Amino acid sequence: MDAFFSFLFGTREGVAVLFVAGIVIFAIAAFVLEKRTHKIYVDRGPGDDNDSFWG
């Protein structure tokens, strides 16, 4: 286990693995949250902007 952490934090390749893994995890989380948000806030179409405060 010590060799694994030494590889991740002590070598250039290990830091690259951490960086790429962080990007992939962030992309998956953003995709999942976007799907949940899309289900909650349904697009009402282009003509339903009349009920806004400013319009």
PLY file of the C-alpha trace (Angstrom):
ply
format ascii 1.0
element vertex 55
property float x
property float y
property float z
element edge 54
property int vertex1
property int vertex2
end_header
0.00 0.00 0.00
2.89 2.32 0.75
4.27 1.67 -2.73
0.91 2.63 -4.25
0.75 5.97 -2.46
4.41 6.56 -3.20
3.65 6.04 -6.89
0.59 8.34 -6.86
2.13 11.24 -4.99
5.83 10.75 -5.65
6.08 10.32 -9.41
5.09 12.44 -12.36
3.00 9.61 -13.82
1.14 9.16 -10.55
0.24 12.84 -10.38
-0.96 12.60 -13.98
-3.16 9.63 -13.02
-4.63 11.65 -10.14
-5.25 14.62 -12.44
-7.00 12.56 -15.13
-9.02 10.65 -12.53
-10.15 13.96 -11.01
-11.30 15.24 -14.38
-13.20 12.02 -15.11
-14.89 12.02 -11.69
-15.84 15.69 -12.08
-17.28 15.03 -15.57
-19.36 12.08 -14.34
-20.69 14.10 -11.38
-21.58 17.02 -13.67
-23.38 14.67 -16.06
-25.41 13.08 -13.24
-26.32 16.46 -11.72
-27.30 17.81 -15.15
-29.67 14.88 -15.67
-31.27 15.46 -12.26
-31.60 19.20 -12.90
-33.12 18.59 -16.33
-35.80 16.40 -14.76
-36.63 19.00 -12.10
-36.69 22.09 -14.33
-38.52 21.21 -17.53
-38.08 23.46 -20.55
-41.36 25.25 -21.17
-40.57 26.31 -24.70
-39.75 29.63 -26.34
-43.11 31.37 -25.82
-43.52 31.17 -22.04
-41.36 34.12 -20.98
-44.32 36.42 -20.23
-44.56 35.51 -16.54
-41.18 36.95 -15.57
-40.78 39.85 -13.12
-39.13 42.19 -15.65
-41.29 41.43 -18.67
0 1
1 2
2 3
3 4
4 5
5 6
6 7
7 8
8 9
9 10
10 11
11 12
12 13
13 14
14 15
15 16
16 17
17 18
18 19
19 20
20 21
21 22
22 23
23 24
24 25
25 26
26 27
27 28
28 29
29 30
30 31
31 32
32 33
33 34
34 35
35 36
36 37
37 38
38 39
39 40
40 41
41 42
42 43
43 44
44 45
45 46
46 47
47 48
48 49
49 50
50 51
51 52
52 53
53 54
